[in-house]
C-alpha cells in the first residue's frame, strides 16, 4: 500500500464508525490499508468493524497496550 492508516481504539464503539466513515471512499478502495488496534475494549468494537467495515484490518492484542505501543503494534502489521 501507498498509505497505511493506523488507529488505536479503546472503548470506541460509539466513535469508531464515524472515524472510519470519515476516510474518503476513494482512499479505502485504493492502495490504502486501514488497521485498527483495539486495546481490549470489549464494547462491541470488534463486531462493528467486522460487520460493517470488512476492508479494515482489525487487530485485538488481548490486552491494553496503551496508545504508543498500540501504534507500534499496528505499524508492525502494516505492509
C-alpha positions as CSV (number, residue, x, y, z in Angstrom):
1,X,0.0,0.0,0.0
2,X,1.0,3.6,-0.6
3,X,-0.7,4.7,2.7
4,X,-1.3,2.9,6.0
5,X,-3.9,4.5,8.3
6,X,-3.3,3.3,11.9
7,X,-6.0,3.7,14.5
8,X,-5.7,2.8,18.2
9,X,-9.1,2.3,19.8
10,X,-10.2,1.8,23.4
11,X,-13.9,1.7,24.2
12,X,-14.5,3.4,20.9
13,X,-17.7,1.7,19.6
14,X,-19.7,5.0,19.7
15,X,-17.0,6.8,17.7
16,X,-15.2,4.3,15.5
17,X,-17.9,4.2,12.8
18,X,-17.7,7.9,12.3
19,X,-14.0,7.8,12.3
20,X,-13.9,5.1,9.6
21,X,-16.6,6.8,7.6
22,X,-14.6,10.0,7.6
23,X,-11.9,8.2,5.5
24,X,-12.8,9.1,1.9
25,X,-14.1,6.1,-0.1
26,X,-11.6,6.8,-2.8
27,X,-8.8,6.0,-0.3
28,X,-10.5,2.9,1.1
29,X,-10.8,1.4,-2.4
30,X,-7.3,2.4,-3.5
31,X,-3.8,1.4,-2.5
32,X,-4.5,2.2,1.2
33,X,-4.8,-0.1,4.2
34,X,-6.6,0.7,7.4
35,X,-5.5,-1.0,10.6
36,X,-7.4,-0.7,13.9
37,X,-5.8,-2.0,17.1
38,X,-8.5,-2.4,19.7
39,X,-6.9,-2.1,23.2
40,X,-9.1,-4.7,24.8
41,X,-12.2,-2.6,24.9
42,X,-14.8,-5.4,25.0
43,X,-17.5,-2.9,24.0
44,X,-18.6,-4.4,20.6
45,X,-16.0,-2.6,18.5
46,X,-14.8,-5.9,17.0
47,X,-18.3,-6.8,15.9
48,X,-19.0,-3.4,14.4
49,X,-15.8,-3.4,12.4
50,X,-16.2,-7.0,11.2
51,X,-19.8,-6.4,10.3
52,X,-19.7,-3.0,8.7
53,X,-16.0,-2.5,7.6
54,X,-14.7,-5.7,6.1
55,X,-11.9,-3.8,4.4
56,X,-10.4,-2.7,7.8
57,X,-7.7,-4.9,9.3
58,X,-8.8,-5.4,12.9
59,X,-6.2,-6.4,15.5
60,X,-7.1,-7.4,19.1
61,X,-3.9,-7.8,21.1
62,X,-5.9,-9.1,24.1
63,X,-4.5,-6.6,26.5
64,X,-4.5,-2.8,26.7
65,X,-1.1,-1.9,25.2
66,X,-1.6,1.8,25.6
67,X,-1.5,4.4,22.8
68,X,2.1,4.3,21.8
69,X,2.6,0.5,22.0
70,X,-0.8,0.2,20.2
71,X,0.5,2.3,17.3
72,X,3.7,0.3,17.2
73,X,1.6,-2.9,17.2
74,X,-0.3,-1.6,14.2
75,X,2.9,-0.5,12.4
76,X,4.3,-4.0,12.7
77,X,1.3,-5.3,10.8
78,X,1.4,-2.6,8.1
79,X,2.5,-4.0,4.7
